[in-house]
């Protein structure tokens, strides 16, 4: 069974310094933390804060292409969790034909925010996911884009090898 969720914010894992996107259900009972890469976190933060970049970033480009082709993103689903890896699909519609496209959750979320599509998570995924203490203030914080810009500016080429894409 699917549960609708929204992006509550982005935080950083204090042990690994890896960004985590935090999804919450609409009743704010269930929380789903998903560890993501720095670039995807920056893209999600940019969308959350409605920041306009001088040139289209990857997910903005994806939205523009879909718009020009008349493709509507109906919804995204985070539908599986295997070996600590989340899986997602993007439901699209063009010419009354439904398509389901495999995606990384971070890319699906970044696109969903830009096209205002609903985000759904399979309840079995929520049950098997890492648990987050809702009382901890840092899990509710949306990290602003200036912090992500600073993190990204300080990255070296070796840092990109650390993240499993």
C-alpha positions in Angstrom: 0.0 0.0 0.0 1.3 3.5 -0.9 1.5 6.4 1.5 1.8 10.0 0.3 4.7 11.9 1.7 6.3 15.3 1.4 9.9 16.5 1.6 10.3 17.8 5.2 13.9 18.9 4.7 17.5 17.9 4.3 20.0 17.2 7.0 23.5 15.7 7.2 24.4 12.4 8.8 26.7 13.4 11.7 28.8 10.3 11.3 29.4 10.2 7.6 28.7 13.9 6.6 26.4 12.4 3.9 23.2 14.4 3.1 19.9 12.8 4.0 16.5 13.9 2.5 13.8 13.5 5.1 10.3 12.5 3.9 7.3 12.7 6.2 3.8 11.4 5.7 1.0 14.0 5.6 -0.1 13.2 9.1 3.6 13.5 10.3 3.5 10.0 11.9 6.0 8.3 9.6 9.4 9.5 8.6 11.7 8.1 5.8 15.3 9.2 5.8 17.1 8.6 2.5 20.9 9.1 2.2 21.7 10.9 -1.0 24.7 12.5 -2.8 25.8 16.1 -2.4 24.8 17.1 -5.9 21.3 15.7 -5.5 20.9 17.3 -2.1 21.9 20.6 -3.7 19.3 20.1 -6.4 16.5 19.2 -3.9 17.5 22.2 -1.7 17.3 24.5 -4.7 13.8 23.3 -5.6 12.6 23.5 -1.9 13.7 27.1 -1.8 12.6 28.1 -5.3 16.0 29.3 -6.2 16.4 30.3 -9.9 19.8 29.5 -11.4 21.2 31.5 -14.3 21.3 28.3 -16.4 19.2 25.2 -16.1 20.6 22.6 -13.8 20.1 18.9 -14.6 16.7 18.4 -13.0 15.5 21.8 -14.5 16.6 20.6 -17.9 14.7 17.3 -17.4 11.6 19.3 -16.5 12.0 21.5 -19.6 12.4 18.5 -21.9 9.3 16.8 -20.5 7.3 20.0 -20.7 8.3 20.6 -24.4 7.4 17.0 -25.2 4.0 17.2 -23.5 4.9 14.6 -20.9 3.2 15.0 -17.5 4.8 13.5 -14.4 1.8 12.0 -12.6 3.6 10.9 -9.4 6.8 9.3 -8.1 7.0 6.1 -5.9 9.7 5.0 -3.7 8.9 1.3 -4.0 11.7 -0.9 -2.7 14.6 -1.1 -0.3 17.2 -3.8 -1.0 20.7 -4.0 0.5 20.4 -0.5 2.0 19.6 0.9 -1.5 16.3 2.6 -2.2 14.5 2.2 -5.5 12.0 4.5 -7.1 9.9 4.9 -10.2 8.5 7.9 -12.0 4.9 7.6 -13.4 4.6 9.7 -16.6 1.8 10.2 -19.0 2.0 11.3 -22.7 -0.8 11.1 -25.2 -3.0 9.3 -22.7 -0.3 6.6 -22.4 1.1 5.8 -19.0 4.8 5.0 -18.6 6.8 3.9 -15.5 10.5 4.8 -15.5 13.1 3.4 -13.1 14.9 6.2 -11.1 17.1 6.8 -8.2 14.9 8.3 -5.4 16.9 11.5 -5.2 16.4 12.2 -8.9 12.7 11.3 -8.7 12.3 13.6 -5.7 14.2 16.5 -7.3 11.9 16.2 -10.4 8.7 15.8 -8.4 9.5 19.1 -6.5 9.9 20.9 -9.8 6.8 19.6 -11.5 4.7 19.6 -8.3 4.0 15.8 -8.5 3.0 13.8 -5.5 5.5 11.6 -3.7 4.4 8.2 -2.6 6.3 5.5 -0.6 5.4 1.9 -0.3 4.5 1.2 3.4 6.8 -1.9 3.5 9.7 0.4 2.6 8.9 2.7 5.5 8.7 -0.2 7.9 12.1 -1.6 6.8 13.9 1.8 6.7 16.2 3.4 9.3 14.3 5.1 12.0 14.6 8.8 12.8 13.8 10.3 16.2 11.2 13.0 15.5 12.1 14.8 18.7 15.6 15.5 17.4 15.6 19.1 16.1 18.4 18.6 13.5 16.2 16.1 11.6 13.6 18.9 10.9 16.1 21.5 9.6 16.0 22.4 5.9 19.6 23.2 5.1 19.7 26.4 3.0 21.4 26.5 -0.4 24.3 28.7 0.8 25.4 25.9 3.0 25.2 23.4 0.1 27.1 25.9 -2.1 29.9 26.1 0.5 30.1 22.3 0.8 30.2 21.9 -3.0 32.8 24.6 -3.5 35.1 22.8 -1.1 34.9 19.4 -2.8 37.9 17.9 -4.5 37.9 15.3 -7.3 38.6 12.5 -4.7 35.3 13.3 -2.9 33.2 12.1 -5.8 34.5 8.6 -5.5 33.0 8.3 -2.1 29.4 8.3 -3.2 27.7 5.3 -4.7 25.5 6.5 -7.5 
